[in-house]
Amino acid sequence: MLAETRDGAARILSLAHDLEVKLPGTKAAFRIGVLRQSKVAIIAGAVANLDPAEARAAEALVLDRAGRLTPGGLRAAIARAVLEVAPDKARKRREDAQQDARVQRWREDSGNAALMGRELPPAEVLAADQRITWWAWQLKKAGLEGDMDVLRARAYLDLLLGKDSRPAVAPAADQDSEDREPASSTSSTDDGSHGDDSGPHGEGGAWPSEPGGDADDPGDYEPGEPGDGEPGSDVDDPGDRGFQAPHPAGPHVPPTAGVLPAGFAGHINLTTPLAALLGLAERPGELSGLGPVDPALARDLAGAAARNPKTTWCLTVTDEHGHAIGHGCARPAPRSRGPAQPARPGPPGGHDPPGGPGDGPPPRFTFTGSGNHGPPGGYGSWRLSTGIPGQPDLIITVDPIAQDTCDHRFEARGHDPGVKLRHLAQIRHATCTAPTCRRPAQQCDFEHNIPYEAGGRSCLCNGGPTCRHDHRLKQNPRWKAEQITPGTFRRTAPSGRQYTTEPTRYPI
C-alpha cells in the first residue's frame, strides 16, 4: 500500500471487501488461479451497486465460463447478468451516470493527443458514430489515404471542426483528355459510401446484402478506450475556406451540412427479447457497439429505430442457453385493398431524430401469427407491427439455424456463400469463431472448415465467420481446426491444448 496513491489503495481495499462479502465464487476462482486479478476487478466493478444477494446471483451466471472469456467478453457477460438480476438498479445507474457526462483530453505516450466523450446518451452516440463512418467513406471515396481507423479519426475531427479534408483535384481545363478520362471513370464506378458499403448490414430487402469491406466497427471498443464524440455545429460556411476545386466524390458538400439524418437507422444490431419489446417482461437487450443494455433503454432505442423507415428488422429464436436456432428478416406485408393510412408528417427533410420530444406517439409493437406456417422445419411466419401511422406491417418468416445437425437446406452450389447463408452464419456466431477473437462477424470471411477444393460443403455445417488473422493461423499445419457440430468449433494448439467456441449467447 505504501507505493499506492490514495485512490489506488481505496480500490484495492474495496476489491478485497467485495470478494469477502459479495463474491465468494469469484474469490474461490481467484485463489485457485482460474481468474486473474484484472478479471476479478471486472466482475466486482459490474456488481458495485448490487447488494450481496444480487451480486452472488449475477456472479453465478458467468462463473462457469469466466475463465475462458476475454476481458471484453467477460465485461459483456457480467453486465448482462447484472441487467437480468437487477434491471431497475442498472437503469438508475445509467441515468445517474449521465450527470457525469464529460469530454476528456490527454497526451498520448507517442506525443499525439486523445479526445474522448464519456457517459453520453446511447442513441446520440450511435447517430454520431454513423455520421463519422459516413463521412469517413466520403473521404475514402475522394482518395484520401489511410485505413478506416485513420479515416474515421479524420472524419471525427472534420465533424467537430467543420472542416472538409477531401483532397481537391486540379481544374479539368488544365488537363488533356487522356488525363481526364481515367479520373472520370474512377469517380463514376466508386460507390464506397452507398449501398452495401454504407454499413455492415446493407440497406433494404428481406435479407441484408453482402457485407462491405469496412474494417472498422465500434463493437470492439472497450470502456476506457478513445470513443466517439458528438458531431459539431450544423452550420458550415464553405465561403470561409476560399475556393476549392471540385472533388472526385461529386459536388462539394461539407460534413455538417445535414445530408445525413440526425437520427440513426437500425443498421446496427439491437437485440432485445420479444417479451421486453412488447412490454411483457423486464429483460436486457444487446446493442452491437455498446454491449448489454437495460430493458428500458432497449425499448427506447427500438422505438427510435422504428421511426426511421430505413431500419431493417430481424427476428432470432433462441434455445434455453440463448443460442440462435431460428432467424428471419422482415419484408413489408402485402398491401391491403382498404384505404391507406395517411403518413405521419415528419420534420423537414423527412428525418426523425432519435427519440426526442415532438416525435409523435411512441411505437406500439405487436407480434402475431401471419396465418402462414412458414418453411418446413422452421418456426413459422409472423406479422410485426410498429404501430406507427403510415408504416406497413412486416412479415417475418423464420428459418432454422443448424446447431447440432444440418439438413443442408442453405448450402451454396459454389465456393462463395449466398447472402442468406452468410447472414445465418453471422447470426449463429456474431463474432469470429476463433477462441478469444471478438471481431464482429460482419468484418469476417465465411471460411470453410474443410476447404471447398477438398470437397467441403459451402454450408452451415462446414463454415462460419473467421477473421483474416485467424484464417491464416488455421492454415498453419501446427494448428488443427474442427467443426465438431454445425455450431461448435474447436481449435487445437501446437501444445495440444484445445479451445472450444460455442455459438453466441443472445439475451433470453
N, C-alpha and C positions, 0 to 999 in steps of 0.2 A: 504493500500500500504506500510505502514511503516514496516511491518513484511515480505515483499516480497523481493526476490532478484531482481536485475535489469532486468534480463531476464524474471522472473515471472511477474513483473509489466508490461513489454512490451507486454507479451502475453495477459494479461487482457485488456489492452488498445486496442490492435489490435482486440480482440474479440468484444469489445464494438463498435468499429468503423465499423466492418463488419456487425454487426447486424443493425446498424443505416443506413448504406449506401447500402449494398449489399443484405441483407437477411431480409426484412420486415416480411415475412411469418414466418420464424424461430423465429424472435423476438416476434411476437404475440403468437406463440405456447409456447415459454419460459415463457412469462409473465402470461399466464393462467394455467401453470403447466402441459401442455401436454408433454413438453420436459424438461429434467433436463440439467444442465449446461454441463455435460460430453458429452451428445448427441449434444448439440449446438456446442460444440468445434469440434466434428467430422465433422459436416456439414461445418463449417467455414474453417477448415483446408483443406477440399477437394476442395473448390472453391477459394483457396487463389490466384491462378494465373489467375482467370477469371475477366472480367470487370463486373460492376454491372448488366447489362442486361443479360449477360450469367449466372451469379450467380443466378439471380432470376428465369431464365428458368430451371436451374438444380434443384433448391430448389423445384420448383413446381412439379417435377416428383416424389418426395419422401415424401412430407409433409402429404399426405393422410394416410400414414401408418407408418411414422417415430416414432410415439409414442409407437406403439406395437412391433416394431422391436428391437431385441437385439442390443447391440453396434456393434458386428461383422456384423450382418445383415444390420444395417444402414450404416456402413462403406462401405460395398459392394454395397448397393443400390445407395448411393450418388456418389461413384466412377463411377458406370455405367452411372449415369445421366450426370456427367461431360464429360465422353467419348462420349456420344451422342451429347451433346451441342457443345463441342469444341474439336474434336478429334486431331486436329493439335497441339493445346496447350498442351494437355495431353501427346502426343508423345514427344514434346520438353521438357516437364518437366521430363519425364522419362530419356531421353537422357542426359539432363544436370545433373541430379542427379547421373548418373553413374560416373561422375567425382568426386563424393564424396564417392566412394566405400571405405570401411574400415572394419577392424576386431576389435571388441571391447571385452575387458575382464573386469570383475569386481568381487568383492567378494559378494557372496550371504549372506543373513541375517543368514543362518544356519551355516556359516563358510566355506562352499564349494565355488566353483568358477564357473563362467559362461564365455562362449566364443561364440561370435555371429558375423556373417558376415552381412553387410548391403549394400544395393544398388548394388547387384550383377546381372550379366546378367541372365535373367529368364531361358533361355534354359540350361545354365550350372548349375543353381540351381536345375532344375528338374533332370538333369542327375546325379548330386551329391546326391540328395535325394534318387533316385532309387538305387544308389550304396550303400548308407547307409542301406537302407531297405534290400537289397540283402545280405549284409554281416551280418546284424542282424539275418536273417533267418539261415545263416550258423552257427552262434554262438548258436542259439536255437537248431539246429539240432545236434550239438556236445554235448549238455547237459548243456550249461551254464545257470545258474538260473537267473530268472528275467522276468518281463513282457516286452512287446515290447518297451515301452518307455525306460526302463533301457537298454535293448539290443541295441536299436538304439543309445543311448548315448555312449555305449561302442564301437559300430561299428564306430561311428563318430571319436572317439579318435584313434581307431586302424588304420583307413584310414589316418589320419593326421600324425601319428607317425610311420607308417609302422609296427605295432605290430600285433600279432595274439593271441587273448585272448581265443581261443578254448581250453577247458581243455584237457590235454593229458591223455591217458589211459595207464595202465601198459602193458608191453610186453606180448604177448599171451603165450609165453613159460612159464611164471610164474604162469599161471592159469591152473586149471584142465579143463577137457572137459565140466563138468557141469557148470563151471563159464563162459566158452567161448560161449556156445550155446545161452543163452539169449542175450548177447551183440551183437552177430551176427544177431540174429533175429530182435533186435530193430533197428539196423542200416539199415537193408535191407528193412524195412517196412516204415521207416520215410522218407517222401518226402516233408517236410515243405518248402524247398527252391525252389521247382519246381512246374510246373503245376498250379493248381488253387490257391495255396498259394503264388505264386510269385507276386501277385498284386491284387488289388481289383476287377479287371475285367477279370482275367484269360488271356489265350492266344488262338488265332486262332478260327476258326469256325465262323459260321454266327451269333451265339449268344454267349455272354460272358458266361463263366461257372460259377458255384456256387461260391459265394464269400468265401474266406478263413477266418480263424479266426484272421485276422490281427487286432490287437487292436490299431493300430497307423495309423493316417492319418494326413499329414500336412495341410489338409483343415481347421482344427480348429485353426491353429496358427494365431495369430494376430500380426500386426506390433508392434514392441517393445518387443515381447517375444523372447527368445532364438531361433534362427533359425538354418538353416543348412549351414554348411561350405562346401568348395570345397574339393575334395579328395587331399591327399598329393602326394608325389612323386610317380611316377610309377615304381621306382626302389626299389626293396626289395631283400636283400640278406639273405636267410634263414640260411646261414652258420654263420652269425654274432650272431645268437642266440643259437648256440650249438645244441646238439642232442635233438630232440623232438620225442616222441613216436607217433605211428600212431593215427590219430583222428578217432572217430566213424563215422564222416561225410565222410571219404574217404581219399585219398592221401592229403598230406599237400600242400595247395595252399594258399599263403599269400594274404591278401585282396587287395594289389596293384599290383597283377600280370597281370592285364589286361584281366581277364577272363570275365569281364563284359564290354559291349560296351561303348565307350566314349560317344556316343550319347544316347538320351533317346528314348524309344519306347513309342508309344501312349497308354500306359496303364492308364495314367491319362486321365481325361476328358477335352478336349479342345473343347469348344462350340463356334462356330462363325457363324453369319448369312451367308447363302449361297451367297447372293449378295456381301458380303465383301470378301469371299473366292475367288470368281470369279473376283474380282476387279471392280465390277459394282457399289459399294456404299461404303461409309466410315462408318461402323457401328462397335461398340465394340464387343469383344468376351468375353468369360468367361473361366477361367482355374482353375480347381479344385486344391486347394493348394495355389493358388495365388490370385484368385478373378478376377474381371474385368480387361481386357487388351485392349489396344488401337488397332484399326484395323490393323495398320502396324505390330505390334508385333504378333497379331493373325495370320496374313498371314505368317510371318516368322516362327512361331512355327509349323504351319500346314505344311509348306514346309520342315522343319527339320524332322517332324514326317513321312512325306511321303517318305523320303529316307530310312527309316527303314522298311524292309519287314515285321517285326513283328507287326507293327502298325495295329490296327483294326479301322474301320471306321463305324460310325453310322450316321443316319440322323433323326432329330427330326422336326416335323411340329408343329408350334405353332399357337395359335389364336392371336387376336389383343392385348391381355394382356401379351403375352409371355408364356402362359400355354401350356404344351405339349398336343397335340391332336392326334398325329400320330408319329410312330417311327419304324425304321427298321435298321438292321445292315447288313453290306456288306458281300458278298461272291464273290469269283472270277467268272468272266464271263466264260461261256464255251469256250474252245479253238477253234479258227477258224482253217480251214484247210489250210490257207495260210502259207507262210513261216514265221517262228518265228523270232521275232526281237532279235538281239544279246543283251545280258545283258551288262549293263554299268559296266566296271570294277570299283571296289571299293578299298579302302585302305586295307592293309594287315589284314587278319583275317575276312574280309567281314563286317566290322563295319564302319558305316558312322558317323562322328562327327556331332554335331548339328549346321548346318548352317555355318560352317567355310569356308574359302576360299579353292578352289580346289574341291568343291563338285560336280562340273559339273553344267549344266544349272538348273535354279530353276524350280520347278514343274509348269506345266501349267494345272490347273484344268479345266475340262469341265464336264458339268452335263446335260444329255439329257434323253429323254424318251427311254425306252428299247423296246417299242413295245408290252409290256405285261400290261394288265390292272391291274394286281395285285389282291389281295383278295377283295371280295365284301365288300363294306363299308369302304375300306381302301383309300389310297392316291396314288395308282399306283405303278409301278415298274420302276426304274430309273437306268441309267448307269453313273457311276462316273469314270473318268479317271484322273490320276495324271499327265499324260504326260511324265513320266519318262521311258526311254527305258528299256525294259526288264520286266517291271511290268505290270501285266494284268489289264484290266479294271475290275471294280467291279459292281455287280448288287445289288441294294438295293430295297427290297420290303417293303413298308411302311404299317404297320398295325395300326388300330385306337387304341387310348387310351381312356378308359372310363373316362369322366369327369362329365357330367350331367346325362346321362343314361348309362345302361350297357346291352349288349346282351349276356354276359357270355361266349363269344367265347374262352376265355383263361382259363376258370375255370378248376382247377385241380380235379381229381377224388378223391383224398385222402386229408389228412391233409396238407401235405407239398406241397408248390407251385412248379411248374415246373420252368425250367431255364428261359423261356420266360416270364412267369407270374411275377416272381420275378424281372426280369430286367425291364419290363414295369412299375412295381410299383416304382422301384428306379428312373426311368426317370421322372415319374409324380411328385414324391416328392424326390428331391435329398438329402434331409436331413430327420432326424426323424420327424414324423408327430406331435409330441407333441409341444405345444407352447414354444417358447424361446430356444428349443434344436436345435443345429446345427451339431450334429454328422452326418457324411456322411452316406447316406443310405446303402452303401456297408458294413458298420460295424453294421448294424441293422438287426433285425429279421423281417421276414414277419409276422406281427401279425394280427390275425383275430379280427375284431371288435366285432362280435358275435362269441363266441367260436365255434370251429368246432364240439365239443362234444355236443353243444346245438343246432345244426342244421345249423350253419353258413356256408356259402359257402367259399371255397378257391378260391377267385375271386377278381378282381379289385374293385368290389363294396362292398367288405366286408374285406378289409385289406389294409395294407400299411406298410412301414418300421417304426419300433419303436425300440429304444434302450432298453437295459435291464433295465436301471433305470426307464424309463417311462413305461415300460411294468409292472414292479412291482407296480408303482404308480397307473396305470389303474386298477389293481386288488383290490385296496383299496376300500371298499364299500362306503366310503365317497365321492369318486370321481365318476363322470359319464362321459363316453366316447361315442360319437356318430359319425357315418359317415353319415352326413345329405345328401350328394350326393356322388357319387363314388369318386370325387376328393376333397371333403371338409370335414374336421374333426373338431369336436367341443368337448371341454372338459369343464365340469362344476365343479368348485372347491367346497369344503365343504361350503364356504361362500356364494355360489350361483352365484359367478361371472363366466362369460363364456369367453372362449378363443377359437378363430377360427383359423384354419390353412388352408390356401389356397394352391393350387399346386405351385410348384416352378415357378418363372418367369424367363424365359430364354431371352437372347438378341434377339431382333427383328429388 
